[in-house]
Amino acid sequence: MLAKVGSVSYYLDMKIYQSQSLEETRNIARELLDLIQAKYTNLDEALVVGLSGHLGAGKTAFSKMVATELGVKETVTSPTFVIMKIYEFNKENFSWKRLIHIDAYRLERREELEALNWERLVADKNNLILIEWPENVGLKDFSESANLAFEIKEGKYEIKVS
């Protein structure tokens, strides 16, 4: 570990957040949204954020807090069985207009994303796509700050940003 500031640790090029509550997870979601909004504001396509980690590691809870920060009015639930949920929002300080939450846990190949009109979703710069289990469909290398790894360590949820 190179440095620790509050509940954030810094390792070489990796930032590790720790959370023990939904409120802390919401604060992390807010910080990461601000970071990726500033970094990827001029994309010509959707921003895809990969959420990796074991069952129960906090991926869906994080997605709910992202939705809250974006001003999504609907109740956000896990898309495990329906695979994808789309939420519309209109918050001035974000360039996106839709949050697309995909859970690829039950998928096995990238081709299965075609049923979701994946290419169309990715082509639309108004979409922020959070995809849980991206490795299941061959999506594991995303832009810097768009790879999030979730883990539970010593009773705390960890979110690693590389």
C-alpha positions as CSV (number, residue, x, y, z in Angstrom):
1,M,0.0,0.0,0.0
2,L,1.4,3.4,-0.9
3,A,-1.1,5.6,0.9
4,K,-4.4,5.5,2.7
5,V,-6.7,8.5,2.9
6,G,-9.9,7.9,4.9
7,S,-11.6,4.8,3.6
8,V,-9.7,5.0,0.3
9,S,-6.4,3.2,-0.3
10,Y,-4.1,3.8,-3.2
11,Y,-1.9,1.0,-4.6
12,L,0.3,2.0,-7.5
13,D,-2.4,2.6,-10.2
14,M,-5.3,1.2,-8.3
15,K,-7.7,2.9,-6.0
16,I,-9.6,0.8,-3.4
17,Y,-12.7,2.1,-1.7
18,Q,-14.2,0.4,1.4
19,S,-17.8,0.5,2.4
20,Q,-19.7,-0.7,5.4
21,S,-23.1,0.9,4.5
22,L,-25.3,1.9,1.7
23,E,-24.6,5.5,2.4
24,E,-20.9,4.9,2.1
25,T,-21.5,3.0,-1.2
26,R,-23.6,6.0,-2.4
27,N,-20.7,8.3,-1.7
28,I,-18.4,6.1,-3.6
29,A,-20.9,5.9,-6.5
30,R,-21.1,9.7,-6.5
31,E,-17.3,10.1,-6.6
32,L,-16.9,7.5,-9.4
33,L,-19.7,9.1,-11.4
34,D,-18.0,12.4,-11.2
35,L,-14.6,10.9,-12.2
36,I,-15.9,9.0,-15.2
37,Q,-18.1,11.9,-16.3
38,A,-15.1,14.2,-16.3
39,K,-12.9,11.7,-18.0
40,Y,-15.3,10.4,-20.7
41,T,-17.4,13.4,-21.4
42,N,-16.6,13.5,-25.1
43,L,-17.2,9.9,-26.1
44,D,-19.0,9.2,-29.4
45,E,-20.6,6.1,-27.9
46,A,-21.9,4.7,-24.6
47,L,-19.6,4.3,-21.6
48,V,-19.5,0.7,-20.6
49,V,-18.5,0.0,-17.0
50,G,-17.7,-3.6,-16.0
51,L,-18.6,-4.7,-12.5
52,S,-16.8,-7.9,-11.5
53,G,-16.9,-9.9,-8.3
54,H,-18.5,-12.9,-6.5
55,L,-22.2,-13.2,-5.7
56,G,-23.1,-10.9,-2.8
57,A,-20.0,-8.7,-3.2
58,G,-22.0,-5.5,-3.7
59,K,-22.3,-5.1,-7.5
60,T,-26.1,-4.6,-7.5
61,A,-26.1,-2.4,-4.4
62,F,-23.5,-0.2,-6.1
63,S,-25.7,-0.1,-9.3
64,K,-28.7,1.0,-7.2
65,M,-26.6,3.8,-5.7
66,V,-25.4,4.9,-9.1
67,A,-29.1,5.1,-10.2
68,T,-29.9,7.1,-7.1
69,E,-27.1,9.6,-7.9
70,L,-28.3,9.9,-11.5
71,G,-31.8,10.8,-10.3
72,V,-33.5,7.6,-11.4
73,K,-37.0,7.7,-10.0
74,E,-37.9,4.0,-10.4
75,T,-37.0,1.3,-7.8
76,V,-33.8,-0.4,-9.1
77,T,-33.7,-4.1,-8.7
78,S,-31.3,-6.8,-9.9
79,P,-31.8,-7.7,-13.6
80,T,-30.6,-11.3,-12.9
81,F,-33.6,-12.9,-14.5
82,V,-34.6,-10.4,-17.1
83,I,-30.9,-9.8,-17.9
84,M,-31.3,-6.0,-18.7
85,K,-33.2,-3.0,-17.3
86,I,-33.2,0.4,-18.8
87,Y,-33.8,3.5,-16.7
88,E,-34.4,7.0,-18.1
89,F,-33.2,10.1,-16.2
90,N,-32.5,13.7,-16.8
91,K,-29.9,15.2,-14.5
92,E,-28.1,18.3,-15.9
93,N,-24.6,17.6,-14.7
94,F,-24.4,14.3,-16.5
95,S,-24.2,13.8,-20.2
96,W,-26.0,10.4,-20.2
97,K,-29.8,10.1,-20.4
98,R,-30.2,6.4,-19.8
99,L,-28.7,3.9,-17.3
100,I,-28.6,0.4,-18.7
101,H,-28.0,-2.2,-16.1
102,I,-27.1,-5.7,-17.4
103,D,-26.5,-8.8,-15.3
104,A,-24.6,-11.3,-17.5
105,Y,-24.5,-14.0,-14.7
106,R,-26.6,-16.4,-16.7
107,L,-24.9,-15.7,-20.0
108,E,-22.1,-17.7,-21.4
109,R,-21.0,-16.1,-24.7
110,R,-20.7,-12.6,-26.1
111,E,-23.1,-13.5,-28.9
112,E,-25.9,-13.7,-26.4
113,L,-25.7,-9.9,-26.0
114,E,-27.0,-9.6,-29.5
115,A,-30.5,-10.4,-28.2
116,L,-30.2,-7.2,-26.2
117,N,-29.3,-5.1,-29.3
118,W,-25.8,-4.7,-27.8
119,E,-24.3,-2.9,-30.7
120,R,-27.2,-0.3,-30.8
121,L,-26.9,0.2,-27.0
122,V,-23.1,0.8,-27.2
123,A,-23.4,3.1,-30.2
124,D,-25.6,5.5,-28.3
125,K,-23.5,8.1,-26.4
126,N,-26.6,8.9,-24.2
127,N,-26.2,5.4,-22.5
128,L,-24.2,4.6,-19.4
129,I,-24.0,0.8,-19.3
130,L,-23.2,-1.0,-16.1
131,I,-22.6,-4.7,-16.8
132,E,-22.3,-7.2,-14.0
133,W,-20.3,-10.3,-14.8
134,P,-18.7,-8.9,-18.0
135,E,-16.2,-11.7,-18.0
136,N,-19.0,-14.2,-18.7
137,V,-19.5,-12.6,-22.1
138,G,-15.9,-11.9,-23.0
139,L,-16.0,-8.2,-21.9
140,K,-13.3,-7.7,-19.4
141,D,-11.0,-4.9,-20.7
142,F,-12.7,-1.5,-20.3
143,S,-11.3,1.9,-20.3
144,E,-9.3,3.0,-17.3
145,S,-11.6,3.8,-14.4
146,A,-14.3,1.8,-15.9
147,N,-13.2,-1.6,-14.5
148,L,-14.6,-2.1,-11.0
149,A,-13.9,-5.2,-9.0
150,F,-16.0,-6.0,-5.9
151,E,-14.9,-8.1,-3.0
152,I,-15.8,-8.6,0.7
153,K,-12.8,-8.5,3.0
154,E,-12.9,-8.6,6.8
155,G,-16.6,-7.7,6.8
156,K,-16.2,-4.7,4.5
157,Y,-17.2,-4.3,0.9
158,E,-14.2,-3.3,-1.3
159,I,-14.5,-1.7,-4.7
160,K,-11.2,-1.7,-6.7
161,V,-10.8,0.8,-9.5
162,S,-7.9,0.1,-11.9
